[in-house]
Amino acid sequence: MNFSRQEVKQPTLLQALIPIAFLLALLAINVKIFDDTIAGSNQIALLLTGGLAGLIAIFNGQKWEHLQHQILKTLHSAMPSMLILFLIGSLAGTWMISGVVPAMIYYGLDVINPTFFLVSSVIVSAIVSVATGSSWSTIATIGVALLGIGKALGFSEAVTAGAIISGAYFGDKMSPLSDTTNLAPAMAGTDLFTHIRYMVYTTVPSITLTLIIFLVMGFTMETNGIADVSAVKDAIAQTFTISPVLFLVPITLLGIIILKMPPLPALLVGTLMGGLAAVIYQPHIVNEISGVTDNYALSSYKGVMQSMLGSVSIKTDNTMVSDLMNTSGMGGMLSTVWLIISAMVFAGIMEGAHFLQRITQSIIKFANNTTSLVAATVGTGVFFNFTASDQYLAIVVAGRMFKQPYQDKKIAPEVLSRALEDSGTVTSVLIPWNTCGAAQSKVLGVATLTYLPYCFFNIISPLMSIFVAMIGYKIRYIKDNKEEIISE
């Protein structure tokens, strides 16, 4: 589709910044007025800001058809994330009624020492995420179980969520199976394994500091749930049929993801396996959910379908366990998908109006040396996560913008790809209206701004990228326009 832009005026920096300031003001007001901003107020704020940006663009001569085309293009890029989010909702439902998540909590309370729980959560999440290449799948499965264990041990949900997310995004960043780990080197112009090896210099110090912080917290935090562990286990055992056989469901899902089955069919298989396990091992739960007691075939269909599509609440003799045994299915993800759609409308108009490019052009002007260029790359990645609301856009647009400046300064492309991952990948989950922040907040049931202070890996990583560039450690250059790489 070709739209004429001959009479379009380029936006000024002030024009580009007006929608950002307007959005920040509306979001700040929403936080003060509404208890649950994801329920609709933030969505409206994003749409109103998109409308303001569109008016400024039209004032500059931009055609609405062009802006609409860019909105649709941006929505298309986010569609896989929204479909995955729906399937995660259905998977959480069948894994709950099947006893898979309760079994993880039940056995986890036996093997996890409270003092080392937070460190263990980081390590377990990191291992699963490296193996699967997906922070989303990791958080939706083992992350949900770890959150339940942490609550039973008396840990704050915010702290536990921070540990889970820190580990999950370590794996998302370092796994060769991760889409962002493949996308960043493609944008920068290097190969996958060079990119991964070079990320070690910033990622290992970041995760080491994260583990140390959580270890100290584990020794110093007072928890009040340790005495209730036996009561929690008894409540789970009295409500569900608990068996190690249930672990075949997550193990199978992990296996097919490692074998590179695409996320959507893999999550669907995991969902259906959870439903089958519920029919076989938890007939009493299925009957309770369906309300049908005289026809188990009908009860199985209705009960499993209900867990996939809507809210399910399983009552136990323990109030805390009952609070854990709630899922919302696909229907519970609708407000998050609404948020993502609204964010993509805003991002599409901002990109179609050339506002994002105008802002980053101003940033590039100040990048006079290696440190400032890396800092500008990191800052731009965070900026696009904040404004474009999607980690893929943050990596693609920032990578496209900074590739030539890195080449001009003879800096090796893996320096750029590392900076893209250190910022674009890991900070996406810290922003409430970003696709990642919205999704993980909904899956874990913890508000983004609540868990944000404890996502130490995600906070440290972009700072570590700048610090390593500042001290000149392992910054690689191309010598004499040849492929020979030297270190500073």
Secondary structure, 3 states (H helix, E strand, C coil): CCCCCCCCCCCCHHHHHHHHHHHHHHHHHHHHHCCCHHHCHHHHHHHHHHHHHHHHHHHCCCCHHHHHHHHHHHHHHHHHHHHHHHHHHHHHHHHHHCCHHHHHHHHHHHHCCHHHHHHHHHHHHHHHHHHHCCHHHHHHHHHHHHHHHHHHHCCCHHHHHHHHHHHHHHHHHHCCCCHHHHHHHHHHCCCHHHHHHHHHHHHHHHHHHHHHHHHHHHHHCCCCCHHHHHHHHHHHHHHCCCCHHHHHHHHHHHHHHHCCCCHHHHHHHHHHHHHHHHHHHCHHHHHHHHCCCCCHHHHHHHHHHHHHHCCEECCCCCHHHHHHCEECCCHHHHHHHHHHHHHHHHHHHHHHCCHHHHHHHHHHCCCCCHHHHHHHHHHHHHHHHHHCCCHHHHHHHHHHHHHHHHHHCCECHHHHHHHHHHHHHCCHHHCCCCHHHHHHHHHHCCCHHHHHHHCHHHHHHHHHHHHHHHCCCCCEEECCCCCCEEEC
